[in-house]
Amino acid sequence: MQEFFEDRKDSVETSRGISGLFVFWLILSIIWFVAGIAAFIASLVCFALNGSFTDKTVGFLVAALFGPFYWIYFIFNSKYCTRYPRQEEF
């Protein structure tokens, strides 16, 4: 009888591990989805800013196809998505 309860205890601990893993993947998926949506919106905003059309198109395609990896492109391409220079009034 005691073996039955020990086996039951092991199965409860295993199911807790699975639910913890599920929560981890759920949170990771939500972060991935939100970062992908933010990347797509940022790539659309960058069409209105200064930069070459090729860089803008590549940025849009990276955001649309690879989601969060867009931020790597955004960080390492210094000519992409730059603002117009500020004009001083004299």
N, C-alpha and C positions, 0 to 999 in steps of 0.2 A: 504494500500500500504506500509506503514511504517513497518508493521508487517512482510511483505515479506522480506524486506531488513534486518531486525533484525534476522530472521531465517536464511537467507543466510549468514550473518556474523558469526553466531554460527557454521554453517556447515564448513565454511572456517577455523575457529579456531580448530575445531575437526580434520579436515584433516591434519592440521599442526602438531597436537599432534601425530597422527598416523605416519606421516612421520618421526618425531623425534624419536619415538619408533622403527621404522624400521631401522633408521640409527644406533641407539644404538645396536640392535641385529645384524646388519650387521658387525659392528666393533667388537663386542664380538665374533662373529663367525670367523672372520678373525684371531683374536688373538688366539683363540682356535685351529684353523687349523695350524697356523704357529708354535705354541708351541708343537703341536702334531708331526709335521714333524721334528722339532728340537729334540724332545725326541727320536723319532725313530732313527735318525742319531746318536745321542749320545749313544744310547744303542748298536748300531753296533760298534761304536768306542771302547766302553768299553770291547768288546770281545778281543781286542788286548792288554789290560792292565792287571795288576795284580788283582787277586781276584778269588774266587771259581767259579767253573762252574755253581753251583746251583744259586749263586747270579746273575751271568751273564744271565742265562736263565730266571730267574724270572724278572730281569730288562727288558729283551727283550719282554717278554710276557706282562708286565705292559705297556710298551711303545706302543706295537702293539694293545692292546685291550683298554687301557684307556687313551692313548694320554698324555695330559698335566699332569695327575696325576703321571706320571713317575717321575717328578721332586721332588715330596714328597718322593718317594722311594729313589731317588738319594741323597737327603739331609740327610735323617734320617738313612740310612744304611752306617755306617762308613767304613765297609770292602769292599763295592762295588766300583768298578771302581777306584782303587788306582794305582798310578804309581809305577814303580819299584824304589827301593831306589837308590839314586844317589851314584855312586861309586867314591870315591876320589882316585886320582892318587898320588902316593908317589914317 
